[in-house]
Structure formats: C-alpha cells, structure tokens
Amino acid sequence: MPLLDRIAPPLFIFIWATGYIAAKLAAPYADPLTFLAWRYAGVVVLMLALALAARAPWPAPRAMLHLAVAGLGIQALYLGGVWVAIRQGLPAGTAALIVNLQPVLVAAAAPLIGERVSPRQWAGVALGLAGVVLVIWHKLNLGASYGPPLLLSLMALLAITGGTLYQKRFVPHFDLRTGQVVQFAASLAVTLPMAWWLEPMRIVWHRDVIFAMGWSVLVLTAGGISLMFYMLRHGRVTAVSSTMYLVPSVTSVMAWLLFGETLGAQAIAGMGVTLLGVYLVVARK
C-alpha cells in the first residue's frame, strides 16, 4: 500500500478537526458567510496559481459542471449551513451530531453508486454514531425548538452527503488544483451574494481572524479537502465518510488542550466506541 494511502485518513481527520477550532477563533470578529467568501476567494487564488505554474490540465466543460455541482454541496451549502446555524444559536454539539449522521446516509445510498455495505460495516456505522453521541453528549441541547438553525444543519447534512455521492458517481477523477478552482469559484459565486444579502459583511482583521483565514485556506483546503478528494478517488465512499465519525473526538481533545474544555470519562469511552466502529467499516475482511 502506498505511503499516502496509509497516512491520508489520520492526517485528514486531524486537519478536518481543526476546522472547528478555526471557526471558534474567527466567530467573535467575522460574520460567517463573509468569512467563508474570503476563504473561498483565497482558495481560488492559491489553486489557480498552483495550476498555472504546473500547467495542470483543466477538466472538460461537462466535468466542470459536475465539479461545480458537487462543490456547491461539499463546500458552499455544507459550510455555510453549519456556520450560520451555530451563529444563530444552535449548540455546536447539536450541529455536530446532525452533521455526523452523514456516514449513515452515505451507507444507505451507497448502492446507488454501485457499492455494497456489509452487515459488519453497518454495525460499524451504528457503533460510530453511538460513540459520537457519547463524546458530545454533554454539549447537546435538544430540548428547545431552534427552527431555522436546525433546518440549516439538516440542509448542511444533505448537502455534503449529496455532494460526496455526486462527485464519486460523476467525476471521481480530476486534477486537484484545477478541480478546486472550479469548485470554490462556484461556491464563491453563491456565497458572496448571500453574505451581501443576509449580513452586514463585518470582518475585523484581528490576529485570530488572520490566523484562522490562513489556516482555512492553506491547511484546511489545500490539505484537508485535497486529502478527502484523494481518498474518495482511491477508496470506497462508505469507508471515507465513516472517518468523519472520528472528527468530534479529535476536536474535543484539541478544545481540551487549547481552551480548557471538559473532557470526561464518558467522552473518552465514546472515543473508543467510535474508533471500533470506524475500524469495522474500513478494515479488510
């Protein structure tokens, strides 16, 4: 097995988990859609420069359309939905639980793209979800009615699930540089008008915002998104999506180290359950 195939999943989990840390740093100083619009613009500039310098191949017009559709789900609707829902008051734990239903939906829809999910893998999907609930249980607040923020989180869940399946089905192979130019340009074209319409477009270039923006563009996107696309290209979508289950555990450890957030015995037990569930999904027979 190539080295990148071995290190891609744990590296992706670590990078993806830092997204919540970046969001927490930027939240006091930037409106969510405005921050995301700046982030998408930064990614377009970065990836376009890399593509032009390397003379990377551009996708055909039909593939561009497929990439744009998948990008709107994986980037614009998913990130926008989660960030705005949390800004409108939905507890982060509740949003995380909703979004972490993705492996369940992906496993259920896998036959549509020609993948079979075994009983062992279904058991792993269920165990992984149970572990996530244990990890974030103390952060959940499901008793109140949140209306629009809850719907936004559900939209984000459906968007990233649909975008992932769509990309795997219609455009699994593309150059990561030019492909991300297309996806993030499409996301910017949708997010920027929404930010102008819904927000005062406030962004204060505090050092936390600058760090969060740089990290989001250079690491979360250039590293995290590229790794996710690489894994989708070389693996089964059910196994790739199941790695998302480990993100709340890693984020909880980071928040404990950086912000002093509580990390109790129940959360630690949940991490173990989640790890076992993901192993059942991705392990070879």
MARDO-865886 format. One record per residue (C-alpha): residue in one letter; x, y, z; residue number from 1. Coordinates in nm, 2 decimals. Example, Ala and Ser with C-alpha at 12.3 -4.5 7.8 and 13.67 -1.06 7.14 Angstrom:
BEGIN
+------+--------+--------+--------+-----+
: type :      u :      v :      w : seq :
+------+--------+--------+--------+-----+
:    a :   1.23 :  -0.45 :   0.78 :   1 :
:    s :   1.37 :  -0.11 :   0.71 :   2 :
+------+--------+--------+--------+-----+
***
This chain:
BEGIN
+------+--------+--------+--------+-----+
: type :      u :      v :      w : seq :
+------+--------+--------+--------+-----+
:    m :   0.00 :   0.00 :   0.00 :   1 :
:    p :   0.14 :   0.34 :  -0.09 :   2 :
:    l :   0.25 :   0.56 :   0.19 :   3 :
:    l :   0.00 :   0.83 :   0.11 :   4 :
:    d :  -0.28 :   0.57 :   0.14 :   5 :
:    r :  -0.17 :   0.49 :   0.49 :   6 :
:    i :  -0.13 :   0.84 :   0.62 :   7 :
:    a :  -0.42 :   1.01 :   0.44 :   8 :
:    p :  -0.70 :   0.91 :   0.68 :   9 :
:    p :  -0.54 :   1.01 :   1.01 :  10 :
:    l :  -0.39 :   1.33 :   0.86 :  11 :
:    f :  -0.73 :   1.42 :   0.71 :  12 :
:    i :  -0.91 :   1.36 :   1.05 :  13 :
:    f :  -0.66 :   1.58 :   1.23 :  14 :
:    i :  -0.69 :   1.86 :   0.97 :  15 :
:    w :  -1.07 :   1.84 :   0.94 :  16 :
:    a :  -1.10 :   1.86 :   1.32 :  17 :
:    t :  -0.90 :   2.19 :   1.33 :  18 :
:    g :  -1.18 :   2.35 :   1.13 :  19 :
:    y :  -1.40 :   2.38 :   1.44 :  20 :
:    i :  -1.10 :   2.54 :   1.62 :  21 :
:    a :  -1.06 :   2.79 :   1.34 :  22 :
:    a :  -1.43 :   2.87 :   1.34 :  23 :
:    k :  -1.42 :   2.94 :   1.72 :  24 :
:    l :  -1.13 :   3.18 :   1.67 :  25 :
:    a :  -1.29 :   3.37 :   1.39 :  26 :
:    a :  -1.65 :   3.38 :   1.53 :  27 :
:    p :  -1.62 :   3.69 :   1.75 :  28 :
:    y :  -1.47 :   3.90 :   1.47 :  29 :
:    a :  -1.63 :   3.79 :   1.14 :  30 :
:    d :  -1.98 :   3.72 :   1.00 :  31 :
:    p :  -1.99 :   3.36 :   0.89 :  32 :
:    l :  -2.08 :   3.39 :   0.52 :  33 :
:    t :  -1.84 :   3.68 :   0.49 :  34 :
:    f :  -1.56 :   3.48 :   0.64 :  35 :
:    l :  -1.64 :   3.19 :   0.41 :  36 :
:    a :  -1.65 :   3.42 :   0.10 :  37 :
:    w :  -1.30 :   3.55 :   0.18 :  38 :
:    r :  -1.19 :   3.19 :   0.24 :  39 :
:    y :  -1.32 :   3.07 :  -0.10 :  40 :
:    a :  -1.16 :   3.36 :  -0.28 :  41 :
:    g :  -0.83 :   3.28 :  -0.11 :  42 :
:    v :  -0.85 :   2.92 :  -0.22 :  43 :
:    v :  -0.93 :   3.02 :  -0.58 :  44 :
:    v :  -0.62 :   3.24 :  -0.60 :  45 :
:    l :  -0.40 :   2.98 :  -0.44 :  46 :
:    m :  -0.51 :   2.69 :  -0.65 :  47 :
:    l :  -0.52 :   2.89 :  -0.97 :  48 :
:    a :  -0.16 :   3.00 :  -0.91 :  49 :
:    l :  -0.05 :   2.64 :  -0.85 :  50 :
:    a :  -0.24 :   2.52 :  -1.15 :  51 :
:    l :  -0.09 :   2.78 :  -1.39 :  52 :
:    a :   0.26 :   2.72 :  -1.25 :  53 :
:    a :   0.23 :   2.35 :  -1.31 :  54 :
:    r :   0.03 :   2.38 :  -1.63 :  55 :
:    a :  -0.22 :   2.14 :  -1.48 :  56 :
:    p :  -0.49 :   2.00 :  -1.71 :  57 :
:    w :  -0.83 :   2.16 :  -1.69 :  58 :
:    p :  -1.15 :   1.95 :  -1.68 :  59 :
:    a :  -1.37 :   1.92 :  -1.99 :  60 :
:    p :  -1.68 :   2.15 :  -1.98 :  61 :
:    r :  -1.91 :   1.87 :  -1.88 :  62 :
:    a :  -1.68 :   1.77 :  -1.60 :  63 :
:    m :  -1.66 :   2.13 :  -1.49 :  64 :
:    l :  -2.03 :   2.14 :  -1.45 :  65 :
:    h :  -2.03 :   1.82 :  -1.24 :  66 :
:    l :  -1.74 :   1.96 :  -1.02 :  67 :
:    a :  -1.93 :   2.28 :  -0.97 :  68 :
:    v :  -2.25 :   2.10 :  -0.86 :  69 :
:    a :  -2.05 :   1.87 :  -0.62 :  70 :
:    g :  -1.86 :   2.17 :  -0.49 :  71 :
:    l :  -2.18 :   2.36 :  -0.40 :  72 :
:    g :  -2.28 :   2.07 :  -0.18 :  73 :
:    i :  -1.95 :   1.99 :  -0.02 :  74 :
:    q :  -1.84 :   2.35 :   0.03 :  75 :
:    a :  -2.09 :   2.63 :   0.00 :  76 :
:    l :  -2.41 :   2.46 :   0.14 :  77 :
:    y :  -2.24 :   2.24 :   0.39 :  78 :
:    l :  -2.00 :   2.50 :   0.55 :  79 :
:    g :  -2.25 :   2.79 :   0.51 :  80 :
:    g :  -2.53 :   2.59 :   0.67 :  81 :
:    v :  -2.32 :   2.48 :   0.97 :  82 :
:    w :  -2.16 :   2.82 :   1.03 :  83 :
:    v :  -2.48 :   3.02 :   1.01 :  84 :
:    a :  -2.67 :   2.77 :   1.22 :  85 :
:    i :  -2.42 :   2.79 :   1.50 :  86 :
:    r :  -2.41 :   3.17 :   1.47 :  87 :
:    q :  -2.79 :   3.18 :   1.51 :  88 :
:    g :  -2.77 :   2.99 :   1.84 :  89 :
:    l :  -2.78 :   2.62 :   1.76 :  90 :
:    p :  -2.55 :   2.45 :   2.01 :  91 :
:    a :  -2.23 :   2.33 :   1.84 :  92 :
:    g :  -2.28 :   1.98 :   1.98 :  93 :
:    t :  -2.63 :   1.96 :   1.83 :  94 :
:    a :  -2.49 :   2.07 :   1.49 :  95 :
:    a :  -2.21 :   1.82 :   1.51 :  96 :
:    l :  -2.45 :   1.54 :   1.59 :  97 :
:    i :  -2.67 :   1.62 :   1.29 :  98 :
:    v :  -2.38 :   1.65 :   1.05 :  99 :
:    n :  -2.23 :   1.33 :   1.18 : 100 :
:    l :  -2.53 :   1.14 :   1.05 : 101 :
:    q :  -2.36 :   1.16 :   0.71 : 102 :
:    p :  -2.20 :   0.81 :   0.72 : 103 :
:    v :  -2.55 :   0.67 :   0.79 : 104 :
:    l :  -2.69 :   0.84 :   0.48 : 105 :
:    v :  -2.39 :   0.75 :   0.27 : 106 :
:    a :  -2.41 :   0.39 :   0.37 : 107 :
:    a :  -2.78 :   0.38 :   0.29 : 108 :
:    a :  -2.73 :   0.54 :  -0.05 : 109 :
:    a :  -2.41 :   0.35 :  -0.14 : 110 :
:    p :  -2.59 :   0.10 :  -0.37 : 111 :
:    l :  -2.69 :   0.39 :  -0.59 : 112 :
:    i :  -2.32 :   0.43 :  -0.69 : 113 :
:    g :  -2.26 :   0.05 :  -0.71 : 114 :
:    e :  -2.11 :   0.00 :  -0.36 : 115 :
:    r :  -2.23 :  -0.28 :  -0.12 : 116 :
:    v :  -2.23 :  -0.23 :   0.25 : 117 :
:    s :  -2.18 :  -0.55 :   0.45 : 118 :
:    p :  -2.36 :  -0.63 :   0.78 : 119 :
:    r :  -2.02 :  -0.58 :   0.96 : 120 :
:    q :  -1.99 :  -0.23 :   0.81 : 121 :
:    w :  -2.35 :  -0.14 :   0.91 : 122 :
:    a :  -2.26 :  -0.25 :   1.26 : 123 :
:    g :  -1.96 :  -0.02 :   1.24 : 124 :
:    v :  -2.17 :   0.27 :   1.12 : 125 :
:    a :  -2.41 :   0.23 :   1.41 : 126 :
:    l :  -2.13 :   0.20 :   1.67 : 127 :
:    g :  -1.95 :   0.50 :   1.53 : 128 :
:    l :  -2.27 :   0.71 :   1.56 : 129 :
:    a :  -2.32 :   0.58 :   1.92 : 130 :
:    g :  -1.96 :   0.68 :   2.00 : 131 :
:    v :  -2.01 :   1.03 :   1.86 : 132 :
:    v :  -2.32 :   1.07 :   2.08 : 133 :
:    l :  -2.12 :   0.97 :   2.39 : 134 :
:    v :  -1.84 :   1.22 :   2.30 : 135 :
:    i :  -2.06 :   1.52 :   2.26 : 136 :
:    w :  -2.35 :   1.43 :   2.49 : 137 :
:    h :  -2.26 :   1.69 :   2.75 : 138 :
:    k :  -2.28 :   1.96 :   2.47 : 139 :
:    l :  -2.61 :   1.86 :   2.34 : 140 :
:    n :  -2.92 :   2.07 :   2.39 : 141 :
:    l :  -3.21 :   1.91 :   2.21 : 142 :
:    g :  -3.50 :   2.03 :   2.43 : 143 :
:    a :  -3.56 :   2.37 :   2.27 : 144 :
:    s :  -3.70 :   2.45 :   1.93 : 145 :
:    y :  -3.44 :   2.62 :   1.71 : 146 :
:    g :  -3.64 :   2.64 :   1.39 : 147 :
:    p :  -3.43 :   2.78 :   1.11 : 148 :
:    p :  -3.08 :   2.69 :   1.26 : 149 :
:    l :  -3.19 :   2.33 :   1.29 : 150 :
:    l :  -3.31 :   2.33 :   0.93 : 151 :
:    l :  -2.98 :   2.48 :   0.82 : 152 :
:    s :  -2.79 :   2.20 :   0.99 : 153 :
:    l :  -3.01 :   1.94 :   0.81 : 154 :
:    m :  -2.95 :   2.12 :   0.48 : 155 :
:    a :  -2.58 :   2.10 :   0.55 : 156 :
:    l :  -2.60 :   1.73 :   0.62 : 157 :
:    l :  -2.79 :   1.66 :   0.30 : 158 :
:    a :  -2.56 :   1.89 :   0.10 : 159 :
:    i :  -2.23 :   1.72 :   0.20 : 160 :
:    t :  -2.38 :   1.38 :   0.16 : 161 :
:    g :  -2.53 :   1.45 :  -0.18 : 162 :
:    g :  -2.22 :   1.63 :  -0.29 : 163 :
:    t :  -1.99 :   1.35 :  -0.19 : 164 :
:    l :  -2.20 :   1.08 :  -0.36 : 165 :
:    y :  -2.25 :   1.30 :  -0.67 : 166 :
:    q :  -1.87 :   1.36 :  -0.71 : 167 :
:    k :  -1.79 :   0.99 :  -0.66 : 168 :
:    r :  -2.05 :   0.90 :  -0.92 : 169 :
:    f :  -2.00 :   1.16 :  -1.19 : 170 :
:    v :  -1.65 :   1.30 :  -1.16 : 171 :
:    p :  -1.42 :   1.08 :  -0.94 : 172 :
:    h :  -1.10 :   1.17 :  -1.13 : 173 :
:    f :  -0.98 :   1.52 :  -1.18 : 174 :
:    d :  -0.67 :   1.73 :  -1.12 : 175 :
:    l :  -0.69 :   1.86 :  -0.76 : 176 :
:    r :  -0.57 :   2.20 :  -0.84 : 177 :
:    t :  -0.79 :   2.29 :  -1.14 : 178 :
:    g :  -1.08 :   2.10 :  -0.99 : 179 :
:    q :  -1.07 :   2.30 :  -0.67 : 180 :
:    v :  -1.06 :   2.63 :  -0.87 : 181 :
:    v :  -1.39 :   2.53 :  -1.03 : 182 :
:    q :  -1.55 :   2.41 :  -0.71 : 183 :
:    f :  -1.45 :   2.71 :  -0.49 : 184 :
:    a :  -1.53 :   2.96 :  -0.77 : 185 :
:    a :  -1.88 :   2.81 :  -0.78 : 186 :
:    s :  -1.90 :   2.83 :  -0.40 : 187 :
:    l :  -1.79 :   3.19 :  -0.40 : 188 :
:    a :  -2.04 :   3.28 :  -0.67 : 189 :
:    v :  -2.32 :   3.16 :  -0.44 : 190 :
:    t :  -2.18 :   3.26 :  -0.10 : 191 :
:    l :  -2.08 :   3.62 :  -0.18 : 192 :
:    p :  -2.43 :   3.74 :  -0.28 : 193 :
:    m :  -2.58 :   3.56 :   0.02 : 194 :
:    a :  -2.34 :   3.73 :   0.25 : 195 :
:    w :  -2.42 :   4.07 :   0.09 : 196 :
:    w :  -2.80 :   4.00 :   0.13 : 197 :
:    l :  -2.81 :   3.85 :   0.48 : 198 :
:    e :  -2.51 :   4.00 :   0.67 : 199 :
:    p :  -2.35 :   4.34 :   0.73 : 200 :
:    m :  -2.04 :   4.17 :   0.60 : 201 :
:    r :  -1.84 :   4.26 :   0.91 : 202 :
:    i :  -1.49 :   4.12 :   0.94 : 203 :
:    v :  -1.23 :   4.26 :   1.18 : 204 :
:    w :  -0.88 :   4.16 :   1.08 : 205 :
:    h :  -0.78 :   4.06 :   1.43 : 206 :
:    r :  -0.48 :   3.83 :   1.46 : 207 :
:    d :  -0.72 :   3.54 :   1.54 : 208 :
:    v :  -0.91 :   3.60 :   1.22 : 209 :
:    i :  -0.59 :   3.63 :   1.02 : 210 :
:    f :  -0.46 :   3.30 :   1.16 : 211 :
:    a :  -0.80 :   3.13 :   1.11 : 212 :
:    m :  -0.81 :   3.26 :   0.75 : 213 :
:    g :  -0.46 :   3.15 :   0.67 : 214 :
:    w :  -0.52 :   2.81 :   0.83 : 215 :
:    s :  -0.85 :   2.77 :   0.65 : 216 :
:    v :  -0.70 :   2.84 :   0.31 : 217 :
:    l :  -0.36 :   2.68 :   0.33 : 218 :
:    v :  -0.43 :   2.38 :   0.56 : 219 :
:    l :  -0.80 :   2.30 :   0.57 : 220 :
:    t :  -0.85 :   2.34 :   0.20 : 221 :
:    a :  -0.51 :   2.28 :   0.03 : 222 :
:    g :  -0.45 :   2.00 :   0.27 : 223 :
:    g :  -0.78 :   1.87 :   0.41 : 224 :
:    i :  -1.01 :   1.89 :   0.10 : 225 :
:    s :  -0.73 :   1.76 :  -0.12 : 226 :
:    l :  -0.69 :   1.46 :   0.11 : 227 :
:    m :  -1.06 :   1.39 :   0.11 : 228 :
:    f :  -1.08 :   1.40 :  -0.27 : 229 :
:    y :  -0.77 :   1.17 :  -0.28 : 230 :
:    m :  -0.94 :   0.92 :  -0.05 : 231 :
:    l :  -1.27 :   0.94 :  -0.25 : 232 :
:    r :  -1.07 :   0.87 :  -0.57 : 233 :
:    h :  -0.89 :   0.57 :  -0.42 : 234 :
:    g :  -1.14 :   0.42 :  -0.17 : 235 :
:    r :  -1.50 :   0.34 :  -0.11 : 236 :
:    v :  -1.72 :   0.63 :  -0.03 : 237 :
:    t :  -1.87 :   0.45 :   0.28 : 238 :
:    a :  -1.53 :   0.40 :   0.43 : 239 :
:    v :  -1.42 :   0.75 :   0.36 : 240 :
:    s :  -1.73 :   0.91 :   0.51 : 241 :
:    s :  -1.70 :   0.69 :   0.82 : 242 :
:    t :  -1.37 :   0.86 :   0.91 : 243 :
:    m :  -1.59 :   1.18 :   0.98 : 244 :
:    y :  -1.70 :   1.00 :   1.30 : 245 :
:    l :  -1.36 :   1.05 :   1.45 : 246 :
:    v :  -1.36 :   1.43 :   1.40 : 247 :
:    p :  -1.56 :   1.52 :   1.71 : 248 :
:    s :  -1.32 :   1.31 :   1.93 : 249 :
:    v :  -1.01 :   1.48 :   1.79 : 250 :
:    t :  -1.18 :   1.82 :   1.82 : 251 :
:    s :  -1.27 :   1.75 :   2.18 : 252 :
:    v :  -0.91 :   1.67 :   2.26 : 253 :
:    m :  -0.79 :   1.99 :   2.09 : 254 :
:    a :  -1.05 :   2.20 :   2.27 : 255 :
:    w :  -0.94 :   2.05 :   2.60 : 256 :
:    l :  -0.58 :   2.13 :   2.53 : 257 :
:    l :  -0.63 :   2.48 :   2.38 : 258 :
:    f :  -0.94 :   2.61 :   2.56 : 259 :
:    g :  -0.96 :   2.41 :   2.87 : 260 :
:    e :  -1.30 :   2.25 :   2.78 : 261 :
:    t :  -1.42 :   1.95 :   2.98 : 262 :
:    l :  -1.31 :   1.60 :   2.86 : 263 :
:    g :  -1.47 :   1.35 :   3.09 : 264 :
:    a :  -1.47 :   0.97 :   3.12 : 265 :
:    q :  -1.78 :   0.94 :   2.91 : 266 :
:    a :  -1.62 :   1.13 :   2.62 : 267 :
:    i :  -1.31 :   0.91 :   2.64 : 268 :
:    a :  -1.53 :   0.60 :   2.64 : 269 :
:    g :  -1.71 :   0.74 :   2.33 : 270 :
:    m :  -1.38 :   0.78 :   2.15 : 271 :
:    g :  -1.31 :   0.42 :   2.20 : 272 :
:    v :  -1.65 :   0.31 :   2.07 : 273 :
:    t :  -1.61 :   0.54 :   1.77 : 274 :
:    l :  -1.27 :   0.40 :   1.69 : 275 :
:    l :  -1.41 :   0.05 :   1.70 : 276 :
:    g :  -1.70 :   0.15 :   1.47 : 277 :
:    v :  -1.47 :   0.31 :   1.21 : 278 :
:    y :  -1.24 :   0.00 :   1.22 : 279 :
:    l :  -1.54 :  -0.23 :   1.14 : 280 :
:    v :  -1.62 :  -0.01 :   0.84 : 281 :
:    v :  -1.27 :   0.03 :   0.69 : 282 :
:    a :  -1.09 :  -0.29 :   0.79 : 283 :
:    r :  -1.02 :  -0.56 :   0.54 : 284 :
:    k :  -1.21 :  -0.88 :   0.59 : 285 :
+------+--------+--------+--------+-----+
***
